[in-house]
């Protein structure tokens, strides 16, 4: 592992980190503004979230190179609460969600992100790529008298041309040199073209004005009562779940790109602390931002410094730099984000689609469609994991087998192959013939394992079937963990286990 990714003192490329931080800040601003406005919040609420989420997670997070901010995934689930109860309830919900996230990290539950299969990751990233790309298409609209309409005529051609120029710079500039992030070069050059030729086009100022002051500490002005808790609890729980799923999936993505290992539990705690901070300082909360993380990595960042620089840059812009940033053409930011969407899409999943199991293809497509249609990343991933788990259970249920033979003493042996669990108990029970079997039967689990309570219940019923025929069924070669499971359930089951002190399938460590 490249330990310098986690350590400021070793081998940090300060130039890459500095330039990556500036680039990330430029791409975070319009996205944070858009999501805040979408939720009916002040634009500064989104920028405060970008600053605080980014700074706290960059310093305390478990994944250097990862960028967090005021993400749409978390704010979308709170829109209904904002509309019904207002901003103060939002802030309280963000605080409670942060507490939930810290609890997950402290209890070391972040490791469960490892249960997310690769097809789910493919679907998640492909769906996210489409969402990012479509969000940029929306920038080709303007609001006129409260109604949204497409840009037309010369304005459309200008913005389209500037976007194409940005994409071309991002694509071709790395072939010349990688010393400077191509995204930052594209933003600067397109800004220079627009300013130098006095071209009239849509700018950041057309989204919102972003000048403000330092965020101030405040306790949410809500009644501290059980009734309030009933209102915010479900929203906080959903926000915490959505935020952690997106953050830990992003962490896994960065792990794959960099070939290093981040800490899911540490990141969960950092996300929680960042959201609690947001709630007390007027931010809308958030989580990891996949697009900005990819911008950061593509710009050469591999340490925490770029995230810190990006956050401080956003704060400086809020305080003094707003007049300049508001003049940046939206076409430049749209072009950069379109290239991010293209790089986010897992093209390898298209190339290997004919080599993947049909179930994996179905899972990947389903997750992508749910992500695109509902914009609910948590629901998409949850459904993907459930489908994958059911497919896995079905496949393993079909693998239960029994090899039968009689020994010289007239005892019939059933050698079981494959796991015995809820999905395979029916097929397991059908393999036995208590009526016609001899008086003594041995069921050998050398190549099998008892997995769950359904398996224990199946053994109990099988034992009773033999007992009704005045015959004995004995279990042999049970692993140590299987013996413990049966021991714990002995009050409700009746099985005969052979003592076998010399054989253990899974010895205790």
N, C-alpha and C positions, 0 to 999 in steps of 0.2 A: 504493500500500500504506500502511496505517496504521502508520507506523513506531513510534508510541508503544506498540504491543503488545509490542515488543521492548525498550523502553527505560523504565527505572524513572523517569527524570527528567521525562518529558513526558506530560501529560494523563491521568494515572492517576486513576480514580475510586476513591479510597481507601475510601469507605464501601461501594461495591459489592464491592470486593475483600475487605474484612474480613468482611462478612456472607456472601459466597459461600464463603469459606474455612470459616467455622463450619458452614454447611449441608453442605458436602462432607464435613467431618469426621464429622458425625452420620450420614451415609449410608454412609460407608466402614467404620465400626466393625462394624456387624452383619455386613456382607458378608465382611470380612476374618476375623472370628471364625468364621463359618460354614464358610469354605473351609479354615481351619486345622483345625477339628474334624473336617471331612469327611476330611481327609488323615491323621487320627490324631495331629495335632501339638498342642502346648500353645497355648492361645488367644493367649498373648503373642507367639508366633512369627508369627502373622498380623498382630498390631498393630505389631510391630517392622517387618515388611515394609511395611505401610501408611505408617508414619512415614518410613522410609529411602527407599523408592522415590519417595514423593511429594516429599520434600525435595530429593533429588539431581536428579531430572528437572525439577522446577520451576526450579531454579537453572541447570542446565546444558543442559536440553532444547532442542530446535529448534522447539517449538510452544507459545508462551504460551497459557494457557487450558486446556491439556490436563492431565489428572490421571492419575497412575499410582499403583498400590498393589499389595497382595497379591491378585492376580487369580486367579480359578479356572481360567482358560484354561491357565495355566502350571503350577499345582500339580497339576491333574488328571493330567497326563502323568507326574508323578513319584510317584504314589501307590504303584505297584508297587515302585519302588525303596525307598521308605520302609518298606514292609511287609517287604521281603526283607533290607535292609541297615541300616536305621535312620537317625536324624536326621543323624549326622555325614556320612554319604555324601550325604545331601540337600544339606548346606551346601557340600560340595566340588563337587557337580554345579552348584549355582547359581553358584559362582565361575567354573567353566569355561564355563558358558553365557554369563556376562557377558563373558568374554574373546572368545568367538565373536562376540557382538553388537558389541563395540568394533571388532573386525576388520572387520566389515561396514561400519561407519561410516567407519573410517579409509581403507578401500579404495574408498569412495564407491559402494557397491553398493545403498544405500538407494533410489536413483532407480528401481529396478526395480519399486517399488510402482506406478509409473505404468502398468505393463502390465496392471493389474487393471481389467477393463472395468466399465462402469456397471451392467449386469445383475448382476454378481457382488457389487458394492457393495450393490445393492438386496437381493439374497438374504441377504447377510451381516447387514445391519442388521435386516431383517425377522425372520430366524431368531433374532438376538440379542434382539430385542424380546420374542419369545415366551418365550425362556429366562428373561429377567429377570422377566416376568410370572408364569411358572409357579413360579419360585423364591420369589416372594412368597406364592403359594398354599400352598407348603410350610410357611410360618410359621403356618398355621392348624392345625398338628399339634403335639402335645406328646409327650415321651418318658416312658413309664410302665413302670417295671420293665424297662428296656432295650428295650421295644417302642414303636414310633411309632404313634400313633393320632390321629384327627381330634378337634379340640375340639368339644364338644357342648353342647346346652342353652343356658343363660344366658350362659356364657362365650363361646360362638360368636356369639351375638347382640351381646354387648358389643363384641367385637373387630371384628365386621363393621360395627357402627354407627360405631365410632371410625375405622375405615379409610375408610368412606364420608364421614365428616366431614372427614378429612384431604384426600381427593380433592376434595371440594367447595371447601375453602379454597384449595388449590393452583390450582383452575380459576377461581374467581371473584375471589380477592383481587387479581390483576393488573388487573382491571377497575376496581378502586378506586384503587390506586396501585401503581407499580412501584419505589417508593423502597426497599422492603425485599423481599428474596427471599420469594416465596410459600411455598416449601418450608420455610424457617426459621420463618416465621410459623405454618405448620400444625403443625410439631413442637412449638413453644412453647405454642400454644393447646390442643392435645390433651393435652399434659403437664399444663397448668394444670387442665383439666377433670377428668382422672383424679385428680390430687392434691387438687383442691378438693372433689370429691364422694366422695373415698375409694373410687374404683372399683377393684375387683380385676380385673386383666387381665394378660396376658403382657407381660413387660418384657425389656429387654436382659439383666438378671441371670439370666433363665431360660435364656439361651443359654450364658453363661459369665461368670465373674468376671474382671475385666480390670485389677485393680490389680497393679502391678509396679514395676520399677526401670529405670534406664538400661541400654540394651543394652551388653554388655561385649565387648571384642575377644577373639576366640579363633580359633586355627588349627584347622580340622577335624581331629579325632582319628581319622585313617585311615592305613593303610600307604601310603607314597609309593612305589608300584611300578607296573610295567607292567600287572599284573593288575588293580589298582585302576582304572587308566585305561581298561582294556577294559570295566569295569563301568559307569563313569560317563559315558564318552564318548558313547554313543548317546543316553542320557537328556539330556545337556547339549545335544547337537545339536538334538534335537527341541524342548526347552524354548526354546532360543535362537530357533529358527525360528518357533514358535508365538507367542512374545512379540513378535518383530519384526513378524510379519504383523499381529497385532492392534493393535500400537502404531502402525504406519505406516498401517493402514486408518483408525484413529481420527484420526491426523494429517490424512489426506485429508478426512475428514468435517468436522473443525474448519475446514480451509481453505475448504470449500464454505460452511459456516455463516457464517464471519466475512468471507469475500471477501478473504482474505489468503493469503500463501504461507509455509508453514513449511519447515524444513530436515530432510529425511528422514535424511540422513547424520549431522547433529548429534544428532538424536533417538536414532539407533542407538547412538552413542557414549555418550550419557547413560544410556540403558537398560542398557548394558553396565556402566558404572561403578556404577550403582545396584545391580545384581545382585551384582557383586563385593563391594560394601559389605555387602549382605545376608548373603552367605556368611561373611564374617569377623565379623559382629556378631549372628549368630543369627536372621536373618530368613529367611522361606521363599521370598523372591524374588517377582517379579511382572512386570507390564507395564502398559500403559495400560488404564484402566478406562472403557469407553464410557459406562456409565450415570452414573458420577460426573462424567465430563467434560461430559455434557449437563446435569446438575444445575448444574455450575459456570457453564456458558455461559448457561443460563436464568436464573441468579441475577445476571447482568450482568457477570461477570468477563471481561476481555479481556487481562489481563497475568499475569505470573508470581506476583504477590504473593499471590493467593488460594491457590495451591497450597502456598506456603510457610506461610501461616497455617494451612491445614488440617493440614499435617504437624505443626507445632508444637502445635496444639490436641490432636492425638492423643497426642503425647508428654506434654503436661500432664495429660491425662485418665489416662494410664497411671500417672503419678507421684502425682497428688493428686486428680484429679476423678472417679475410678471410682465412688465411692458415689453421686454425683449422676447420672451418665450411665446407670448400671445401672437407674435408676428410670424411664427413658424408655420409654413404651409401644411395644411392637413394632408396634402398629397404625399409629402415626404414621409410622414408617419404611417400613412396608409400603405405605401410601397414597402416600407420596412416590415410592417406586420404581415403583409401578404407573403413576403419571402419567409417569414417565420412560420406561417401556416403551411407553406409548401415543404419546409424542412421538418415540421412536426409530423406531417402525414407519414405513416410507416409504409413506404413504397415496397419494402420487402414483403409485406403481407400480401401484396398483389402478385408478386413474382412467385411466391411459394404456395399460392392458394390451391393449386392442383395437387399439391403434395400433403396438404393438411387433412386431418380427419374431418368428415362432414359436420360432426358435432362442434368442432372448434371453429369452423367457418360460420356456422349458425350463431355461436356465442359472440364472435367478433362483430358480425353484421348487426346483431340485436343490440349490443352495447352501443355501437356507433349510431344506430338509428334513434335509440332512446336519448342519447346525448344530444343529437342534432335537433330532434323534434321537441323534447321537453326541456332542454338545457339543464337537466337535473343529473349532474355527474354522479352524485351519491347513489341515486336510484338506479342509474345505468350500471354502475359497478356492482351494486348489490344483486340485481337481477342476473348479471353475468356470472357472478360467483355461485348463486343458487343453481343456475342451469348447469354450470360446470360440475358442481357437486352432485347433482342428480344424475348426470351422464356418467360420472365416475362410479357412483353407487350402482347404477344399472349394469355397467360393464363388469364390475367386480361380482355382482350378484350372479352373473352368468358363468363365472369361473369356478364356482364351487363344484368339486368332483369327489368321488369316493371310489377307491380301489378295494375290491373285496376278495378275500381268500379264506380258506379253512386251514388251520394248522393240524399237526399230527394228533393233538389232544381233542380235536373236534370243536375247537373254539373258533367262532367266526370273527374275522378282523375286518374293520372298515378303516382304511387309511384315507383321511380327509385332506384334500388339497384346496387351497383358497380360503379367504377370510370368511368367518361366520358372523354375520351382522344382520341388521333388519332387512336388508334387501335380498339376502340369500337363504333365510331360514326356511322358506317354503320349499325351495329346491333341495335343501339339506334334509328336511323331514321325509321327502318323497323317496329318498335313496334307501330307506330302511324297511325291513319286512319282519316286524316282531312276531307275527303269527307263524311264519315258516322258519324263522331263524332258530338255531340251537339254543340250549338253556343258558349259555354264556356267550356274551358278545363283547368285544373290545373295540372301542372307538379311538383311533390313534390320531392325535393332533400334532404330530411331529412337523408336518408341513402346513399347518393351519393355525389360526388364532381366533380366540373368542373376543369379540370386539365390544359388544354393547349388551344392554339389558334384554334386547330382543333375542340375542343369541343364548343368553342364560335361560330365558324362558323356554326357548326351543329345546334345550337340553333337558330341562325339567320335565317338559311334556313327553319327550322321547323316553326318558327314564321311566316315567309312569306307564307308558304304553307297554314297555317290556315287563314292568312289575305286574301289570294286569294279566299277563300271560305266564306269571310265575317264573319269569326269566330275569337274568341280571345283565345290565349294560354297564361296562366300566370305561372310564376315560383315562387314556394313557398319554404320556409325553406332553402334558400341559406346560406351557411356559410359566415362569414365575408370576408375571403380571396376571395371567389368566387364573392361576391358582388363588391369588389374592382377591380377584373379582368374584370368584365363586365362593370363597370363604366369607366375604362380606355379605353375600346373598343367601347364605346357607339357612337363614331363618325362614325363607320363603320358597326354597327349592329343595329337591331331593335328588342328588346325583352321587354316583360312586366313583371316586377318584383313586386310581392306583398310586401307591407310594412309589416314587421313582427318584431316590436321592442322588443318583449319579448322572441324571440327564436333565438339562435345562436348555430350553430353546433360547431364552433371553435371560441370562444370568444377571443378578443384581450387581450394580456397580457400587 
